Amino acid sequence: MENKNVAIYLTGGIACYKAVNVVREFVKAKANVKVAMTASAQKMITPLTLAALSQNPVYTDFEMPGQTDFVPHISLADWSDLAVVVPASANIIAKMANGLADDFVSTALLATAAPKFVIPAMNDKMLSNPATSRNIAVLKDDGVKIMEPAYGFLAEGYDGKGRMPQPEEIFSWISQQMAVKQDLKGLKVVVSAAGTIEKIDPVRYLTNFSSGKMGYALAEVAKRRGAEVVLVSGPSNLQVPVGIKYHAIKNTTQMQNIMQAEFVDADIAIMAAAVSDYRVKEPATEKIKKDTPTLTLELVKNPDILKKLGQQKKSQFLVGFAAETQDVLANGGKKLIAKNLDMLVANDVARTDIGFGTKDNEVTLLTPKRQPKPLPKASKRQIAEWIFDEIIALRQERGEKLSNAMPK
Ligand code: CTP
């Protein structure tokens, strides 16, 4: 934690008195610490205590006496390498989950791009309330790390789940999470995502239900684990992960051209895009009028990008996805062989709780030499982590440590 800029946000809860020691843990570890407090937190302990411990003024509101910084919430948000919310009340969790910004703490938290660590501490019934559970699930899905509250004696005078863990435990949990593995460092990872679209006329097109979530999660995880990442994406509403090379494409031909060019010096390529298998043979140059009772579109087959990459492959590790509605493993296995892949992620798109547009997925990893590996249902981000764990294990098995992207 040495020299890391740590913003610690205290919100309303009796556990504020223990949060003082969380601040101390970071100061002891030689981090630069700045504290912000909600109005409720200031009723529990004084800002002066935390200013003395952190050796920095404490943010208590947008305007403070003697202040020279006119946008302090943005300054704090941009300064932070990590943001810790401790204790996190049900209220701040609800605000964070919904993007509300109605005081200094919630506004700075909304503005920061730093990794966020939330340590809930509240009454057991507030914790188990479906609304709080829902909000925690939303935050987890957004990539916020949430520490599991402890079971024990609550301020209410009885035992229950909702107690804040000990400050040393909180510090070591955050330290572990910050030590991100850099096992993709030096490797070039190319990912395709979202659906391609094929024009019918100037105002209409053919496409599919892909949201791009799985591909974007793969790109984000690869970046975090140290890779040089290229994301080739069809239209999507998702935020482009920072620090990657991004190609926005529309149709299959554009995706194919970029994928083939980026594949040459790639180490790992993953086709997570839902590619339109057909395109309109001759898209109309003018808007098609509804003056006929039926309309026939003539479609021609698009190239299979993944198959082409499989033919072009040298030492690249090539991964495909299989969207199946029946016989998932058998059909996936056929695609693995036919497209000369190193791994195929088989996806049952007939299920409505996973797959297209949903935040979760449940997939099976198929590889040429091993038994199929079913993964449990999890967020697409978690699935992305497991996919890279497996790719790294298989590359190591093949004795591949060197990168195609790096000078040999
Ligand atoms: N894919 C591709 N180019 C296409 C179609 C698919 O690169 N024209 C890729 C997808 O990105 C995915 C894999 O091939 O990684 C499998 O896609 P899927 O739609 O499951 O299968 P298809 O090969 O299109 O076969 P089918 O639609 O007949 O099941």
Residues whose N, C-alpha, C, O or C-beta is under 5 A from the ligand:
A	BS01	CTP	M271 A272 A273 A274 V275 S276 D277 N302 P303 D304 I305 L306 K307 G320 F321 A322 A323
